[in-house]
Amino acid sequence: MLRSESLFGKRETSSTNSPFSSAGNSVSSSTGGNVTSVNKPNQYPSSVSSTSGSAPAASEETGSKLTVGPNIKVKGEIEDCDTLVVEGKVQATINCRVVQIAERGAFKGSAEIDLAEIRGEFDGDLTVRQKLVIYASGKVTGKIRYGKLVIEEGGQLAGDLQVGGGHEQKDLLQKTA
């Protein structure tokens, strides 16, 4: 009998004759870091693997991460998210550390973030405290505030632009007061 931890933190026993156990597929869970991983060699890239091992899982390194997959639409507020990855459509107000918009991803709304990597579309109020990176396929429109700006050839930026993504403006106001 093999013992494994289930998704809900309970211990389960399974035998090798179980229809749910196979040599090619494995599922593991770690309730300490709330990390669940699936390892299916034919379906997932090698970066998705079991959490048992010496290397920490990717989500443990980056903190809380929300991925809005392709063909998914999300509306509302997103809070307490370290990294937001947009592959679908998001219409929201967010305050995150990092936002990554994929080539087919689109974001509409308001965002206050430290680092933005735009390969898709952003439309709205964007405040990037540190660095805004717009790749060749990226398009950013609206009211944009940024600390540093990098635009790859072909990237588009239009709207009300201002240098100073938050920290710089606050520091300047404190020095003059």
Order of alpha helices (4+ residues) and beta strands (2+ residues): beta-beta-beta-beta-alpha-beta-beta-beta-beta-beta-beta-beta-alpha
